[in-house]
Amino acid sequence: MSSLSPYAKLNEAEQARLEARRKTRKRIAIISLSAIILVGVVVATVLGTASNRSDAKKAAGVDHQPLASSIKAMCDVTFYPDSCQRTLSSLENSKEIQPAAVFKLAVQSAMAELSNAALHLSESGILDGIHENMTATALKNCHELLSLALDHLNGTLSAGSKSLFQVMDDLKTWLSSAGTYQQTCLEGFESASGALKTAITNHLKNSTELTSNSLAITKWMSEVFGSVKLRRRLMSFPEQHGHDEEPEWLHPKDRKLLQSSADLRKIANIVVAKDGSSKYKTITAALKDVPEKSNKRFVIHVKSGVYYEKVQVDKKKWNVVMVGDGMTATIVSGNLNFVDGTPTFSTATFAVFGKGFIARDMGFRNNAGAIKHQAVALMSNSDLSIFYRCHIDAFQDTLYAHANRQFYRECNIYGTVDFIFGNSAVVLQNCNIFAKVPMPGQKNTITAQGKIDPNQNTGITIQDCTISPFGDLKSVQTYLGRPWKNYSTTVFLRNNLGSLIDPNGWLPWIGTSAPSTIFYSEYQNYGPSSYTKNRVKWKGLRTINNQIASKFTVGSFIQGNNWIEAVGVPYKYGL
């Protein structure tokens, strides 16, 4: 893939030059588009008549601006302006640029390229003659990931009768996730042969570029149109019945649903009991009988016991609530790992894809051990997912918060290397985070955030948590995190930092520094390791104020005031 791709690893100098060019183009584009589009189109539409539109354009001095200039200005906010202009060239014959039309065309083009890529990977015989299990599993994962990406792109076009402005947070989330899924597909082939890795990269080149462009345009629309408080009707989609229904569990009568585990168990649709006292002995068997794409909550009570199974909540299983008998009483356990030949994405003991998933009083464990390296206990791709009073335990790569919006409250999370990682928009609040004893010579890193594009709305927020050692770490260096990708974003807000954190605070991924494009910050933490004077001197380690810190809280970062409150889980809205 091109060295300018936000989905590839750049060195720090290249990244700085790219970011400077992008910011310059963005400033120019905003100035141009403010005149050409906002005045010439938006104000005209607000006024609502052809004569007023003409007057507005003349007043703005843009009566003779060709639409090609408008498209070029808009594409200049993207990483791939050439492919953007090719994509939007058909709009040059329009009388005016409608934001909804621009958005739809950009996303539809990305979907077309992604569909072609998925088809090529299925039919090209790319694995002919290759019998290595790791590579075969990576290709299987890639098919699943591209299917998820297509679902998310399609979701952005199925927002129902709501306006673009109303669902902008959803659109940015789903486009961010579509980019993440494609990147994860590529990462599965990092240990493959050079020829195979190149082939996969080439297949995904166009789709990743157009997904990135769609996200850049969406973010620009959110910033510019939001700043002038446009009427929402300006950006409306045509009516699409069936996509705009409010889930039944959001109704006020069910807002207190999750306040009591006992009440949840009483109303469970399915009971799982390892001892055979129920129809279902395994969680996997129970999930087969969960209805698909349901807007109703479906409650599964998993009785106490250790369930040795690999569980996957399929992408069509929506709004599942899984409640156990306690975080250390009901445990799902496995041992798949990277060293024994399983790609990281496939090692998760418990993996969730269906949206709106909630787990309460459950335990998730990968007991492969530190010697087996990457071995995930819990992976969530579920948008608007909640994990409340859960036990998440492994060593390296314990919690894979892979994509979409996620919330963790009062959970206990254990691990060693990069044990909270991924590229979701996630807030961990009032959790206990325990660093364990790693392999000899290893260093502990709590987080490894994977933001690959500056326009993604992703990052890790750790708020009001307690970070402590689990075992003797006197001879082990433990860090708050390390930058997995060029735009890694991680913020620690008002946590109790035990004495285990190294004075440097953060560890480079490679070398002695980090890309200047990362966003790392510590705000009003306390405890023995909260003193920041000796922290690394990276440009990407930011000092923030209350206003900026607030942007990383539940209310702003994951818009949790609606979907979290709706199910009665306790949370803190802001700081």
C-alpha positions as CSV (number, residue, x, y, z in Angstrom):
1,M,0.0,0.0,0.0
2,S,1.1,3.6,-0.6
3,S,3.4,5.0,2.0
4,L,0.9,7.8,2.5
5,S,-1.9,5.4,3.6
6,P,-3.2,6.1,7.1
7,Y,-3.7,2.3,7.3
8,A,0.0,1.6,7.0
9,K,2.9,2.2,9.5
10,L,4.9,5.3,8.7
11,N,8.0,6.6,10.2
12,E,7.8,9.7,12.3
13,A,9.3,12.1,9.8
14,E,7.0,10.9,7.0
15,Q,4.0,11.1,9.3
16,A,4.8,14.7,10.3
17,R,5.1,15.8,6.7
18,L,1.9,14.1,5.8
19,E,0.0,15.6,8.7
20,A,1.3,19.1,7.8
21,R,0.1,18.8,4.2
22,R,-3.2,17.4,5.3
23,K,-3.8,20.3,7.8
24,T,-2.9,22.9,5.1
25,R,-5.3,21.3,2.6
26,K,-8.0,21.2,5.2
27,R,-7.6,24.9,6.1
28,I,-7.8,25.8,2.5
29,A,-10.7,23.5,1.9
30,I,-12.7,24.9,4.8
31,I,-12.2,28.5,3.6
32,S,-13.2,27.5,0.0
33,L,-16.2,25.4,1.0
34,S,-17.4,28.0,3.4
35,A,-17.9,30.4,0.5
36,I,-18.9,27.9,-2.2
37,I,-21.1,25.5,-0.3
38,L,-22.3,27.1,2.9
39,V,-23.3,30.4,1.4
40,G,-24.0,29.3,-2.1
41,V,-26.0,26.2,-1.2
42,V,-26.9,25.9,2.4
43,V,-28.0,29.5,3.0
44,A,-29.9,29.3,-0.2
45,T,-31.7,26.2,0.8
46,V,-32.6,27.6,4.2
47,L,-34.1,30.6,2.5
48,G,-36.1,28.2,0.4
49,T,-36.7,29.9,-2.9
50,A,-34.8,30.1,-6.2
51,S,-34.7,33.9,-6.1
52,N,-33.2,33.9,-2.6
53,R,-30.7,31.3,-3.7
54,S,-29.6,33.5,-6.5
55,D,-29.3,36.5,-4.2
56,A,-27.3,34.5,-1.7
57,K,-24.9,33.4,-4.3
58,K,-24.4,36.9,-5.7
59,A,-23.9,38.3,-2.2
60,A,-21.3,35.7,-1.5
61,G,-19.6,36.4,-4.8
62,V,-19.7,32.8,-5.9
63,D,-22.2,33.0,-8.8
64,H,-19.6,31.8,-11.3
65,Q,-17.7,29.2,-9.2
66,P,-17.8,25.9,-11.1
67,L,-19.0,22.9,-9.1
68,A,-15.7,21.2,-10.0
69,S,-13.9,23.7,-7.7
70,S,-16.4,22.8,-4.9
71,I,-15.6,19.1,-5.3
72,K,-11.9,19.7,-5.4
73,A,-12.1,21.8,-2.2
74,M,-14.1,19.1,-0.5
75,C,-11.7,16.3,-1.6
76,D,-8.7,18.3,-0.3
77,V,-9.7,17.4,3.3
78,T,-9.1,13.7,2.5
79,F,-5.9,11.7,2.4
80,Y,-6.6,10.7,-1.2
81,P,-7.9,13.7,-3.1
82,D,-7.3,12.2,-6.6
83,S,-9.5,9.1,-5.9
84,C,-12.0,11.4,-4.1
85,Q,-12.4,13.6,-7.2
86,R,-12.8,10.6,-9.4
87,T,-15.5,9.3,-7.1
88,L,-17.4,12.6,-7.0
89,S,-16.9,13.6,-10.6
90,S,-20.5,12.7,-11.6
91,L,-21.7,15.5,-9.3
92,E,-20.2,18.1,-11.6
93,N,-23.3,17.9,-13.8
94,S,-25.6,18.8,-10.9
95,K,-27.0,22.2,-10.4
96,E,-25.8,22.3,-6.9
97,I,-24.0,20.2,-4.4
98,Q,-26.3,18.5,-1.8
99,P,-24.4,17.2,1.2
100,A,-26.5,14.0,1.4
101,A,-25.7,13.2,-2.2
102,V,-22.0,13.7,-1.7
103,F,-22.0,11.5,1.4
104,K,-24.0,8.7,-0.3
105,L,-21.9,8.6,-3.4
106,A,-18.6,8.5,-1.4
107,V,-19.9,5.6,0.7
108,Q,-21.4,3.7,-2.2
109,S,-18.1,3.9,-4.0
110,A,-16.3,2.5,-1.0
111,M,-18.8,-0.3,-0.8
112,A,-18.4,-1.2,-4.4
113,E,-14.6,-1.4,-4.1
114,L,-14.9,-3.4,-0.9
115,S,-17.3,-5.9,-2.5
116,N,-14.9,-6.3,-5.4
117,A,-12.0,-6.9,-3.0
118,A,-14.0,-9.5,-1.0
119,L,-14.9,-11.3,-4.3
120,H,-11.3,-11.3,-5.5
121,L,-10.1,-12.8,-2.2
122,S,-12.8,-15.5,-2.5
123,E,-12.2,-16.4,-6.1
124,S,-8.6,-15.6,-6.9
125,G,-7.2,-18.8,-5.4
126,I,-4.9,-16.7,-3.4
127,L,-4.1,-19.5,-1.0
128,D,-3.6,-22.3,-3.6
129,G,-0.7,-24.4,-2.5
130,I,-0.5,-22.8,1.0
131,H,-1.2,-25.3,3.8
132,E,0.0,-23.3,6.8
133,N,-2.8,-23.1,9.3
134,M,-2.1,-19.6,10.5
135,T,-2.4,-18.2,7.0
136,A,-5.5,-20.1,6.2
137,T,-7.2,-18.9,9.4
138,A,-6.1,-15.3,8.6
139,L,-7.9,-15.5,5.3
140,K,-11.0,-16.9,6.9
141,N,-10.8,-14.0,9.4
142,C,-10.4,-11.6,6.5
143,H,-13.6,-12.7,4.9
144,E,-15.4,-12.2,8.2
145,L,-13.9,-8.8,8.7
146,L,-14.7,-7.6,5.2
147,S,-18.3,-8.7,5.7
148,L,-18.4,-6.7,8.9
149,A,-16.9,-3.7,7.1
150,L,-19.6,-4.0,4.4
151,D,-22.3,-4.2,7.0
152,H,-21.0,-1.0,8.6
153,L,-20.8,0.9,5.3
154,N,-24.3,-0.3,4.4
155,G,-25.5,0.9,7.9
156,T,-24.4,4.4,7.1
157,L,-26.7,4.4,4.1
158,S,-29.6,2.9,6.1
159,A,-30.1,5.6,8.7
160,G,-33.8,5.8,8.0
161,S,-35.6,9.1,7.8
162,K,-33.3,10.8,10.3
163,S,-31.0,13.5,9.0
164,L,-27.3,13.1,8.5
165,F,-26.8,15.8,11.2
166,Q,-28.8,13.7,13.7
167,V,-26.9,10.5,13.1
168,M,-23.5,12.0,12.5
169,D,-22.0,10.3,15.5
170,D,-23.3,6.9,14.3
171,L,-21.9,7.5,10.8
172,K,-18.4,8.4,12.1
173,T,-18.4,5.3,14.3
174,W,-19.5,2.9,11.6
175,L,-17.0,4.4,9.0
176,S,-14.3,4.3,11.7
177,S,-15.1,0.6,12.3
178,A,-15.1,-0.2,8.6
179,G,-11.6,1.1,8.3
180,T,-10.5,-0.8,11.4
181,Y,-11.9,-4.1,10.0
182,Q,-9.9,-3.7,6.8
183,Q,-6.8,-2.9,8.7
184,T,-7.2,-6.0,11.0
185,C,-7.6,-8.1,7.8
186,L,-4.2,-6.8,6.7
187,E,-2.6,-7.4,10.1
188,G,-3.5,-11.1,9.9
189,F,-1.0,-11.5,7.1
190,E,2.0,-9.7,8.8
191,S,3.8,-13.0,9.2
192,A,2.9,-14.3,5.7
193,S,5.2,-14.3,2.7
194,G,6.0,-11.0,1.1
195,A,4.2,-11.9,-2.1
196,L,1.0,-13.0,-0.3
197,K,1.0,-9.9,1.9
198,T,1.5,-7.7,-1.1
199,A,-1.4,-9.4,-3.0
200,I,-3.8,-8.9,0.0
201,T,-2.7,-5.2,0.3
202,N,-3.3,-4.6,-3.4
203,H,-6.8,-6.1,-3.2
204,L,-7.7,-3.7,-0.4
205,K,-6.0,-0.6,-1.6
206,N,-9.0,1.1,-3.3
207,S,-11.5,0.2,-0.6
208,T,-9.3,1.4,2.2
209,E,-8.7,4.7,0.4
210,L,-12.3,5.3,-0.3
211,T,-13.4,4.3,3.2
212,S,-10.8,6.8,4.5
213,N,-12.2,9.5,2.1
214,S,-15.8,8.9,3.2
215,L,-14.8,9.3,6.8
216,A,-12.9,12.5,6.1
217,I,-15.8,14.0,4.3
218,T,-18.2,12.9,7.1
219,K,-16.1,14.5,9.8
220,W,-15.8,17.7,7.8
221,M,-19.5,17.8,7.4
222,S,-20.0,17.3,11.1
223,E,-17.6,20.1,11.9
224,V,-18.7,22.7,9.3
225,F,-22.4,22.1,9.3
226,G,-22.6,21.7,13.0
227,S,-20.8,25.0,13.5
228,V,-23.5,27.0,11.7
229,K,-26.4,25.0,13.3
230,L,-28.0,24.0,10.0
231,R,-31.6,23.0,9.9
232,R,-31.5,19.2,10.1
233,R,-33.9,18.9,7.1
234,L,-31.1,20.1,4.8
235,M,-29.3,16.8,5.0
236,S,-32.2,14.4,5.2
237,F,-32.2,11.0,3.6
238,P,-35.2,9.9,1.7
239,E,-37.7,8.0,3.9
240,Q,-36.6,4.4,4.4
241,H,-39.2,2.6,6.4
242,G,-38.0,-0.2,8.8
243,H,-34.6,1.3,9.6
244,D,-35.6,4.0,11.9
245,E,-37.5,2.1,14.6
246,E,-36.6,2.8,18.2
247,P,-35.5,-0.5,19.9
248,E,-38.2,-1.6,22.3
249,W,-35.7,-1.9,25.2
250,L,-35.3,1.9,25.1
251,H,-38.8,2.5,26.3
252,P,-39.0,4.1,29.7
253,K,-40.6,1.1,31.3
254,D,-37.4,-0.9,30.8
255,R,-34.9,1.7,31.9
256,K,-34.2,-0.1,35.2
257,L,-33.9,-3.5,33.6
258,L,-30.3,-4.1,34.7
259,Q,-30.3,-2.6,38.1
260,S,-30.8,-6.0,39.7
261,S,-29.2,-9.3,38.6
262,A,-31.8,-11.2,40.5
263,D,-34.6,-9.5,38.5
264,L,-32.7,-10.3,35.3
265,R,-32.4,-14.0,36.2
266,K,-36.1,-14.2,36.9
267,I,-37.1,-12.9,33.4
268,A,-34.4,-14.9,31.5
269,N,-35.5,-16.2,28.1
270,I,-32.9,-19.0,28.4
271,V,-31.0,-20.6,31.2
272,V,-27.6,-22.3,30.7
273,A,-26.5,-24.8,33.4
274,K,-23.4,-26.8,33.1
275,D,-24.7,-29.4,35.5
276,G,-27.5,-30.3,33.2
277,S,-30.3,-28.8,35.3
278,S,-31.4,-26.8,32.2
279,K,-32.1,-27.5,28.6
280,Y,-28.8,-25.9,27.6
281,K,-25.4,-27.0,29.0
282,T,-23.3,-24.7,26.9
283,I,-23.5,-21.0,26.0
284,T,-22.9,-21.8,22.3
285,A,-26.0,-24.0,22.2
286,A,-28.1,-21.3,23.9
287,L,-27.0,-18.6,21.4
288,K,-28.3,-20.7,18.5
289,D,-31.8,-20.2,19.7
290,V,-31.5,-16.4,20.1
291,P,-33.6,-14.6,17.5
292,E,-31.8,-12.7,14.8
293,K,-31.8,-8.9,14.5
294,S,-34.3,-8.5,17.2
295,N,-35.1,-5.0,18.7
296,K,-36.2,-6.7,22.0
297,R,-33.8,-7.6,24.7
298,F,-33.1,-11.4,24.9
299,V,-31.8,-12.4,28.4
300,I,-29.6,-15.4,28.9
301,H,-28.9,-16.5,32.5
302,V,-25.6,-18.5,32.7
303,K,-25.5,-20.3,36.0
304,S,-22.3,-20.7,38.1
305,G,-19.6,-22.9,36.7
306,V,-16.6,-22.8,34.4
307,Y,-17.6,-23.1,30.8
308,Y,-14.7,-24.4,28.7
309,E,-15.8,-23.2,25.2
310,K,-15.0,-20.7,22.6
311,V,-18.1,-18.4,22.4
312,Q,-19.1,-16.1,19.6
313,V,-22.1,-13.9,19.6
314,D,-22.8,-13.6,15.9
315,K,-23.3,-10.3,14.2
316,K,-27.0,-11.1,13.6
317,K,-27.7,-11.6,17.4
318,W,-28.7,-8.2,18.5
319,N,-29.5,-6.9,22.0
320,V,-28.4,-10.0,23.9
321,V,-28.1,-9.7,27.7
322,M,-26.0,-12.3,29.4
323,V,-26.1,-12.4,33.2
324,G,-24.0,-14.7,35.4
325,D,-24.1,-15.6,39.1
326,G,-21.0,-13.5,39.8
327,M,-17.8,-12.3,38.1
328,T,-15.8,-15.2,39.6
329,A,-18.7,-17.7,39.8
330,T,-19.7,-17.9,36.1
331,I,-16.6,-18.1,34.0
332,V,-16.0,-18.7,30.3
333,S,-12.5,-20.2,29.8
334,G,-10.2,-21.0,26.9
335,N,-6.6,-21.2,25.9
336,L,-6.2,-20.4,22.1
337,N,-3.1,-18.4,21.5
338,F,-0.7,-17.0,18.9
339,V,2.3,-19.2,19.7
340,D,0.3,-22.4,19.0
341,G,-0.7,-21.1,15.6
342,T,-3.9,-19.0,16.0
343,P,-4.0,-15.4,14.8
344,T,-4.7,-12.9,17.6
345,F,-8.2,-12.1,16.2
346,S,-9.2,-15.7,16.6
347,T,-7.8,-16.4,20.0
348,A,-10.6,-14.7,21.9
349,T,-12.3,-17.0,24.4
350,F,-15.5,-14.9,24.2
351,A,-16.1,-12.7,21.0
352,V,-19.1,-10.4,20.5
353,F,-20.2,-9.0,17.2
354,G,-24.0,-8.4,17.5
355,K,-24.9,-4.9,18.5
356,G,-26.3,-3.8,21.8
357,F,-24.6,-6.7,23.8
358,I,-24.6,-6.5,27.6
359,A,-22.8,-8.8,30.0
360,R,-23.2,-8.6,33.8
361,D,-21.6,-10.6,36.6
362,M,-19.6,-12.8,34.1
363,G,-16.0,-13.9,33.9
364,F,-13.9,-14.2,30.7
365,R,-10.6,-16.0,30.8
366,N,-7.8,-17.1,28.6
367,N,-5.4,-19.3,30.6
368,A,-2.8,-20.0,27.9
369,G,-0.2,-18.2,30.0
370,A,2.4,-15.5,29.4
371,I,4.6,-17.9,27.5
372,K,2.0,-18.1,24.7
373,H,2.1,-14.4,24.0
374,Q,-1.2,-13.0,22.4
375,A,-4.1,-14.8,23.9
376,V,-7.4,-12.8,24.2
377,A,-9.9,-13.4,26.9
378,L,-12.7,-11.0,25.6
379,M,-13.1,-9.3,22.3
380,S,-15.9,-6.9,21.6
381,N,-17.0,-5.5,18.2
382,S,-20.5,-4.8,19.4
383,D,-21.6,-1.3,19.0
384,L,-23.2,0.2,22.1
385,S,-21.9,-2.8,24.2
386,I,-21.8,-2.7,28.0
387,F,-19.8,-4.9,30.4
388,Y,-20.8,-4.4,34.0
389,R,-19.1,-6.1,37.0
390,C,-17.2,-8.5,34.8
391,H,-13.9,-10.4,35.4
392,I,-11.5,-10.3,32.4
393,D,-8.3,-12.2,32.9
394,A,-5.3,-13.3,30.7
395,F,-1.7,-12.1,30.1
396,Q,-0.9,-10.5,26.8
397,D,-3.8,-8.9,24.9
398,T,-6.4,-9.7,27.5
399,L,-9.2,-7.3,26.4
400,Y,-9.5,-6.6,22.7
401,A,-11.8,-3.6,22.5
402,H,-11.7,-4.0,18.7
403,A,-14.3,-1.6,17.2
404,N,-17.4,0.6,17.8
405,R,-18.6,2.2,21.0
406,Q,-18.1,0.3,24.3
407,F,-18.5,0.9,28.0
408,Y,-16.9,-1.1,30.9
409,R,-18.0,-0.4,34.5
410,E,-16.7,-1.9,37.8
411,C,-14.8,-4.6,36.0
412,N,-11.6,-6.3,37.1
413,I,-9.1,-6.6,34.2
414,Y,-5.8,-8.5,34.5
415,G,-2.9,-8.7,32.1
416,T,0.7,-8.0,31.2
417,V,1.6,-6.8,27.7
418,D,-0.8,-4.5,25.8
419,F,-3.6,-6.0,27.8
420,I,-6.2,-3.4,27.0
421,F,-6.0,-2.8,23.2
422,G,-7.9,-2.2,20.0
423,N,-9.5,0.6,18.0
424,S,-12.9,1.1,19.5
425,A,-14.2,4.2,21.2
426,V,-14.2,2.9,24.7
427,V,-14.6,4.2,28.3
428,L,-13.5,2.1,31.3
429,Q,-15.0,3.6,34.4
430,N,-14.6,2.6,38.1
431,C,-12.7,-0.5,37.1
432,N,-9.8,-2.3,38.9
433,I,-6.9,-2.8,36.5
434,F,-4.2,-5.3,37.6
435,A,-0.8,-5.7,36.1
436,K,0.4,-9.3,36.5
437,V,3.9,-10.8,36.4
438,P,5.0,-11.2,32.8
439,M,7.7,-13.4,31.2
440,P,11.3,-12.8,32.3
441,G,12.6,-9.7,30.4
442,Q,9.2,-8.5,29.4
443,K,7.8,-5.0,30.3
444,N,4.1,-4.5,31.2
445,T,2.1,-2.1,29.1
446,I,-1.5,-1.5,30.1
447,T,-2.8,-0.1,26.8
448,A,-2.0,-0.3,23.1
449,Q,-4.5,1.8,21.2
450,G,-4.8,1.3,17.4
451,K,-6.1,4.5,15.8
452,I,-5.0,4.4,12.2
453,D,-6.7,7.5,10.7
454,P,-6.9,11.0,12.4
455,N,-10.6,11.2,11.4
456,Q,-11.6,8.1,13.3
457,N,-13.6,8.9,16.5
458,T,-11.7,6.1,18.4
459,G,-9.5,5.9,21.5
460,I,-9.3,4.5,25.1
461,T,-10.5,6.5,28.1
462,I,-9.6,5.1,31.6
463,Q,-11.5,7.1,34.2
464,D,-11.9,6.8,38.0
465,C,-10.1,3.4,37.9
466,T,-7.6,1.9,40.4
467,I,-4.4,0.6,38.8
468,S,-2.6,-1.9,41.0
469,P,0.0,-4.8,40.9
470,F,-1.1,-8.4,41.0
471,G,1.9,-10.2,42.3
472,D,5.5,-9.1,42.9
473,L,6.3,-6.4,40.3
474,K,9.4,-4.9,42.0
475,S,11.7,-6.0,39.2
476,V,9.2,-5.4,36.4
477,Q,8.8,-2.1,34.5
478,T,5.1,-1.2,34.0
479,Y,3.8,1.5,31.7
480,L,0.5,3.2,31.0
481,G,0.7,2.2,27.4
482,R,2.6,2.3,24.1
483,P,1.5,3.7,20.7
484,W,0.5,0.8,18.5
485,K,-0.5,3.0,15.6
486,N,0.4,6.5,14.3
487,Y,-2.7,8.1,15.8
488,S,-2.9,6.1,19.1
489,T,-5.3,8.0,21.4
490,T,-5.3,7.2,25.2
491,V,-6.4,9.3,28.1
492,F,-6.2,8.6,31.8
493,L,-8.7,10.7,33.8
494,R,-8.7,10.9,37.6
495,N,-7.4,7.4,38.3
496,N,-5.6,6.1,41.4
497,L,-2.2,5.1,40.0
498,G,-0.4,2.7,42.3
499,S,3.3,2.6,42.8
500,L,3.9,0.2,39.9
501,I,4.0,2.7,37.0
502,D,7.5,3.6,35.7
503,P,8.3,7.3,36.1
504,N,8.6,7.6,32.3
505,G,4.9,6.7,32.1
506,W,4.8,5.6,28.5
507,L,6.9,3.1,26.4
508,P,7.8,3.6,22.7
509,W,6.5,0.9,20.3
510,I,9.9,0.9,18.6
511,G,13.0,3.0,19.1
512,T,13.2,5.7,21.7
513,S,10.3,8.0,20.7
514,A,6.8,8.0,19.3
515,P,5.0,9.7,16.3
516,S,4.1,13.3,17.0
517,T,0.6,12.5,15.8
518,I,-0.5,10.4,18.8
519,F,-2.6,11.8,21.6
520,Y,-1.7,10.7,25.1
521,S,-2.7,12.5,28.2
522,E,-3.0,12.2,32.0
523,Y,-5.5,14.4,33.8
524,Q,-5.8,14.8,37.5
525,N,-4.7,11.3,38.4
526,Y,-3.6,10.7,42.0
527,G,-1.6,8.1,43.9
528,P,2.1,7.2,44.1
529,S,2.7,7.1,40.3
530,S,0.7,10.2,39.3
531,Y,3.7,12.5,39.5
532,T,4.3,13.5,35.8
533,K,7.5,15.5,36.0
534,N,9.7,12.6,34.7
535,R,7.4,11.5,32.0
536,V,8.7,11.0,28.4
537,K,9.1,14.2,26.4
538,W,7.0,13.3,23.4
539,K,5.2,15.9,21.4
540,G,2.2,13.5,21.4
541,L,2.0,13.5,25.2
542,R,-0.4,16.4,25.7
543,T,-1.2,18.6,28.7
544,I,-5.0,19.1,28.6
545,N,-7.5,21.3,30.5
546,N,-10.9,20.5,31.9
547,Q,-12.6,21.3,28.6
548,I,-10.5,18.9,26.5
549,A,-10.7,16.2,29.2
550,S,-14.4,16.4,29.1
551,K,-14.4,15.4,25.4
552,F,-13.2,11.9,26.5
553,T,-15.9,11.2,28.9
554,V,-19.0,9.0,28.5
555,G,-21.3,11.8,27.5
556,S,-19.1,13.2,24.8
557,F,-16.8,10.4,23.6
558,I,-19.3,7.6,23.3
559,Q,-22.6,9.5,23.6
560,G,-23.6,7.2,26.4
561,N,-26.2,9.4,28.1
562,N,-28.9,7.7,26.0
563,W,-27.9,4.1,25.5
564,I,-26.2,3.5,28.9
565,E,-28.9,5.2,30.9
566,A,-31.6,3.3,29.0
567,V,-30.6,0.0,30.6
568,G,-30.0,1.3,34.1
569,V,-26.3,0.6,34.4
570,P,-24.6,3.2,36.7
571,Y,-22.2,5.6,35.0
572,K,-20.7,9.0,35.3
573,Y,-21.7,11.3,32.4
574,G,-18.7,13.7,32.6
575,L,-15.7,14.4,34.8
